[in-house]
Amino acid sequence: MPSMILKTQLPLPVLFLLLFMSVLSACTDKTPKTDTEFRIPVKKSNLYVRMVGNADAPLLINLHGGPGAFSGFDHEFNRLYLEDDYLVAYLDQRGSGKSDVEKDSSMLNMDQFVEDLDAVVDHLKDKYNNRPVNLIGASWGGTLGLLYMIKYQEKINTYTCVSGKADGVYPILALIEYERSLAEKLLKESDDPEAQDHYRKILSRLQEIEQSDFDQLFEEVNLLKHTFPEALGFNAYWANEKARKEAAALGKTSGYYERAHYTKAEFDTVMQKFEYVNRVFRNTPEYNHLNIIGEIGVITKPVLVVQGEYDYAIGLKQAHKIYAALKKVPEDKKELHIIPGAAHNLNLEAGEAYFDIVKSFLDKYN
């Protein structure tokens, strides 16, 4: 009987090898992941943050668009490309997403949002033992990141500006010019009296907006970026129709909301908050007349500027204007990428190409 037991056992060298391989696998195949939520106190409010990704990695603060949007759904795309190597902070800005409701409109302004972000940066630096902090901002988040870098860049390792703007009047005037050319062309080509009348009304409204003082633009921006483009046959935010349809379909799936940590009821609430915050900003002259092209010249830290080729929402030359203004960033520490075939929603439209650019830039300095 003893001899039979010996025959069924593996040789000791093989056992040691298998044990070593299992330990090695346990050490190398599992990234230390974390997924935690908390609130950070700021002036007269509390901001929601969800930390997801590599628990031991550098910090990457995600700045959502709007103003008034929310970060939750950015996790859907970042998780595939960034969260293995970075600890991503999904921040909901003041009055937005899962952060406190903001009923005092006087607190919804660019200076306050910069100070809010500074409180978040300080809190995360303290909580995570002064790790390098990187910022990535998209759309309004891209603008917020630039505003923050002007004042507090010494606290930041790198900044990635995605579809952001530094000149707020330029995209409005550029969009008016583009839509006017389309409306005039369609008016000339059409032989339908009803359609002709519609194009004339668009042209008249474009002229009214152009001649206004740009102090209150909430309704006008909706016309310029949504209503008129639909009538004129283009989309200010999307160039890739397939990606747009895929995004719409994704928004109808329960798993999408679960991964974002949202119920459908919560989503409906944050959309109401979105409209309120956005309306306040869009009806604020300071925001509408924003122009920090001259101010971003003080930035010296590494900066990545990314924009889609057909991004009419911020103006086709916005990224070029920002890049050219970054005069104190050394040439080898600033990058400009215009992604072909894409518009405003690069994480959806450009997919791997967009994230390859972002990841390569971040890895270079982390």
C-alpha positions in Angstrom: 0.0 0.0 0.0 2.7 2.6 0.8 4.4 2.0 -2.5 1.1 2.8 -4.4 0.8 6.1 -2.5 4.3 7.1 -3.6 3.6 6.4 -7.2 0.6 8.8 -7.2 2.7 11.7 -5.8 4.4 14.3 -8.0 8.2 14.7 -7.6 9.2 17.4 -5.2 10.9 19.6 -7.9 7.6 19.6 -9.8 5.6 20.5 -6.7 8.0 23.4 -5.9 7.7 24.6 -9.5 3.9 24.5 -9.5 3.8 26.3 -6.1 6.2 29.0 -7.4 4.1 29.5 -10.5 0.9 29.9 -8.6 2.4 32.4 -6.2 4.0 34.3 -9.2 0.6 34.3 -10.9 -1.1 35.7 -7.8 1.5 38.4 -7.6 1.5 39.5 -11.2 -1.9 38.9 -12.6 -4.0 40.9 -10.1 -3.9 44.6 -10.1 -4.8 46.0 -6.7 -8.2 47.5 -7.6 -10.4 49.8 -5.6 -13.9 51.2 -6.0 -15.0 53.6 -3.3 -17.2 56.7 -2.9 -17.1 59.6 -0.6 -17.9 63.3 -0.3 -15.5 66.2 -0.1 -16.5 69.4 1.8 -16.2 72.7 -0.1 -17.6 76.1 0.5 -21.4 75.7 1.4 -21.5 72.3 -0.3 -20.2 68.8 -0.6 -18.9 67.2 -3.7 -19.3 63.5 -4.6 -16.2 61.6 -5.8 -16.0 57.9 -6.9 -12.4 56.5 -6.8 -12.0 53.6 -9.2 -8.9 51.9 -10.5 -5.4 50.8 -9.4 -5.2 51.4 -5.7 -1.5 52.1 -5.8 -1.3 54.2 -8.9 -1.0 57.9 -9.7 -4.2 60.0 -9.4 -6.2 61.1 -12.4 -9.1 63.5 -11.7 -11.8 63.4 -14.3 -13.5 66.7 -15.1 -16.9 66.3 -16.8 -18.5 68.6 -19.2 -21.6 70.8 -19.1 -21.4 72.9 -17.1 -23.8 70.8 -15.1 -23.1 67.3 -16.4 -21.6 64.4 -14.3 -18.7 62.0 -14.2 -20.4 58.7 -13.6 -20.7 57.4 -17.1 -17.1 58.3 -18.0 -16.2 55.2 -16.1 -17.8 53.0 -18.8 -15.0 53.9 -21.2 -12.1 54.7 -18.9 -12.3 51.3 -17.2 -11.2 49.6 -20.4 -8.1 51.8 -20.9 -7.1 53.8 -17.8 -8.1 52.2 -14.6 -5.5 49.4 -14.6 -2.7 52.0 -14.4 -4.3 55.0 -12.7 -6.6 55.6 -9.8 -9.3 57.7 -11.4 -11.3 60.2 -9.4 -14.8 60.7 -10.9 -15.8 64.1 -9.6 -19.2 65.6 -9.8 -18.9 69.3 -9.8 -20.9 71.7 -7.7 -24.7 71.3 -8.1 -24.2 68.3 -10.5 -24.6 64.6 -10.5 -24.5 63.1 -7.0 -23.1 66.2 -5.4 -25.3 68.5 -3.3 -28.0 70.4 -5.0 -27.0 74.0 -5.5 -29.9 76.4 -5.1 -27.8 79.6 -4.8 -27.1 80.6 -8.3 -24.4 83.0 -7.2 -22.2 80.0 -6.3 -22.4 78.7 -9.8 -19.5 80.6 -11.4 -16.1 79.8 -12.8 -14.1 81.2 -9.9 -16.0 79.1 -7.4 -15.6 75.9 -9.5 -11.8 76.5 -9.6 -11.7 76.9 -5.8 -13.9 73.7 -5.5 -11.4 71.8 -7.6 -8.5 73.1 -5.6 -10.2 71.8 -2.4 -10.6 68.4 -4.1 -7.0 68.3 -5.2 -5.8 69.1 -1.7 -8.1 66.5 -0.2 -6.9 63.8 -2.5 -3.3 64.7 -2.1 -3.7 64.4 1.7 -5.8 61.2 1.5 -3.4 59.4 -0.9 0.0 60.5 0.6 0.8 63.2 -1.9 0.7 61.1 -5.0 1.1 62.8 -8.4 -2.2 64.3 -9.5 -3.1 64.4 -13.2 -6.1 66.2 -14.6 -8.2 65.2 -17.6 -11.1 67.5 -18.6 -13.5 67.2 -21.5 -15.7 69.9 -23.0 -16.5 72.4 -20.2 -14.2 70.2 -18.1 -11.4 71.0 -20.5 -12.0 74.7 -19.9 -12.2 74.2 -16.1 -8.8 72.4 -16.2 -7.2 75.3 -18.1 -8.7 77.8 -15.5 -7.3 75.7 -12.7 -3.8 75.4 -14.3 -3.6 79.1 -14.6 -3.9 79.5 -10.9 -2.7 76.2 -9.3 -0.5 74.4 -11.8 2.2 73.7 -9.2 -0.1 71.1 -7.7 -0.6 69.2 -11.0 1.7 66.7 -12.7 0.0 66.8 -16.2 -3.1 68.2 -17.9 -5.1 66.7 -20.7 -7.5 69.1 -22.4 -10.1 67.2 -24.5 -12.6 69.1 -26.6 -12.1 72.1 -24.3 -12.3 75.8 -25.1 -10.3 78.9 -24.1 -12.2 81.4 -26.3 -16.0 81.2 -25.6 -17.1 83.7 -28.3 -15.2 82.1 -31.2 -17.3 78.8 -31.4 -20.6 80.8 -31.3 -19.5 83.1 -34.2 -17.9 80.2 -36.1 -21.1 78.1 -35.8 -23.3 81.1 -36.9 -21.1 81.5 -40.0 -21.2 77.8 -40.8 -25.0 77.5 -40.3 -25.6 80.7 -42.4 -23.6 79.2 -45.3 -25.6 75.9 -45.1 -29.0 77.7 -44.8 -28.2 80.0 -47.8 -27.1 77.0 -49.9 -30.3 75.0 -49.0 -32.5 78.0 -49.6 -31.0 78.4 -53.1 -31.4 74.7 -53.9 -34.9 74.2 -52.6 -38.1 74.6 -54.6 -40.4 73.9 -51.7 -42.0 77.2 -50.4 -42.4 75.8 -46.9 -38.7 74.7 -46.7 -37.6 78.0 -48.1 -39.6 79.9 -45.4 -38.0 77.7 -42.8 -34.4 78.5 -44.0 -35.2 82.2 -44.1 -36.4 82.1 -40.5 -33.1 80.3 -39.5 -31.1 83.0 -41.3 -33.1 85.8 -39.6 -32.6 84.2 -36.2 -28.9 83.7 -36.8 -28.5 87.4 -37.5 -30.4 88.3 -34.3 -28.1 86.1 -32.3 -25.0 87.4 -34.0 -26.0 91.0 -33.2 -26.9 90.3 -29.6 -24.7 91.2 -26.6 -24.1 87.4 -25.8 -25.0 88.1 -22.2 -27.8 85.5 -22.0 -27.4 82.5 -24.4 -29.1 79.4 -22.9 -31.9 79.3 -25.4 -29.7 80.6 -28.2 -27.0 77.9 -27.7 -29.7 75.2 -27.8 -30.8 76.6 -31.2 -27.2 76.8 -32.5 -26.0 73.5 -31.3 -29.1 71.3 -31.6 -32.2 72.7 -33.4 -30.5 74.4 -36.3 -28.0 71.6 -37.0 -30.8 69.1 -37.2 -32.6 71.3 -39.8 -29.5 71.9 -41.8 -28.3 68.3 -41.9 -25.3 68.1 -39.6 -24.5 67.4 -35.9 -22.4 69.8 -33.9 -21.4 67.1 -31.5 -21.2 63.9 -33.6 -19.4 63.0 -36.8 -19.6 59.2 -36.4 -23.3 58.2 -36.8 -22.6 54.6 -35.9 -21.0 55.7 -32.6 -23.9 58.0 -31.9 -26.4 55.1 -32.4 -24.3 52.8 -30.2 -24.2 55.4 -27.5 -28.0 55.8 -27.6 -28.4 52.0 -27.4 -26.0 51.8 -24.5 -28.0 54.4 -22.6 -31.0 52.0 -22.7 -29.2 49.1 -21.0 -29.5 48.4 -17.3 -25.9 47.3 -17.0 -24.7 50.7 -18.2 -26.4 52.4 -15.3 -25.3 49.8 -12.8 -21.7 50.2 -13.7 -22.1 54.0 -13.4 -23.7 53.5 -9.9 -26.9 55.1 -11.0 -30.5 54.1 -10.9 -32.8 55.4 -13.6 -34.6 57.6 -11.0 -31.3 59.1 -9.9 -30.4 59.7 -13.6 -33.6 61.6 -14.1 -32.8 63.8 -11.1 -29.3 64.6 -12.2 -30.6 65.6 -15.6 -32.8 68.2 -13.9 -29.8 69.4 -12.0 -27.8 69.5 -15.3 -30.3 71.9 -16.9 -30.4 74.2 -13.9 -26.6 74.6 -13.6 -26.2 74.9 -17.4 -28.9 77.6 -17.6 -27.2 79.6 -14.9 -23.8 79.5 -16.7 -25.2 80.1 -20.1 -27.0 83.2 -18.9 -23.9 84.6 -17.3 -22.1 87.2 -19.4 -18.7 86.3 -17.8 -19.0 82.8 -19.0 -20.3 83.6 -22.4 -17.5 86.1 -23.0 -14.8 83.9 -21.6 -11.4 84.4 -23.3 -8.3 83.0 -21.5 -6.1 82.6 -24.6 -3.7 85.2 -23.2 -3.8 83.8 -19.6 -2.9 80.2 -20.4 0.5 81.4 -21.5 1.6 81.1 -17.9 1.3 77.3 -17.9 4.6 75.4 -17.9 3.5 71.8 -17.0 3.0 69.1 -19.6 -0.2 69.5 -21.6 -2.0 67.4 -24.1 -4.6 69.1 -26.3 -7.0 66.8 -28.2 -10.0 67.6 -30.5 -12.1 66.0 -33.2 -11.7 67.0 -36.8 -15.4 68.0 -37.0 -16.1 69.4 -33.6 -18.4 72.3 -34.4 -19.5 72.6 -30.8 -16.2 74.3 -29.8 -15.1 75.5 -33.2 -12.8 73.6 -35.6 -9.7 75.7 -34.7 -10.1 75.8 -30.9 -7.4 73.2 -30.2 -5.0 75.0 -32.4 -5.6 78.3 -30.6 -5.0 76.6 -27.2 -1.9 74.8 -28.3 -0.4 78.0 -29.8 -1.1 79.9 -26.6 0.8 77.5 -24.4 4.0 79.4 -25.1 5.8 78.5 -21.8 5.3 74.7 -22.1 8.4 73.3 -23.7 7.8 71.9 -27.2 8.7 68.4 -26.1 6.1 68.6 -23.2 3.0 69.7 -25.2 1.1 67.7 -27.7 -1.7 68.6 -30.2 -3.8 65.8 -31.7 -6.7 66.4 -34.1 -8.5 63.1 -34.5 -9.9 62.5 -38.0 -13.5 61.4 -38.5 -14.6 62.5 -35.0 -16.3 65.4 -33.4 -16.9 66.3 -29.7 -17.4 62.9 -28.0 -13.9 61.5 -28.6 -14.2 58.6 -26.0 -17.2 57.3 -28.0 -16.3 58.2 -31.5 -12.6 57.6 -31.6 -12.3 54.7 -29.2 -8.9 53.1 -29.1 -7.2 55.9 -31.1 -8.3 58.5 -28.6 -7.3 56.4 -25.5 -4.0 55.4 -27.1 -3.1 59.1 -27.3 -4.2 59.9 -23.8 -2.6 56.8 -22.3 0.7 57.4 -24.1 0.9 61.0 -22.8 0.0 60.1 -19.2 2.5 57.2 -19.1 5.3 59.4 -20.4 5.1 61.5 -17.2 3.9 59.0 -14.6 
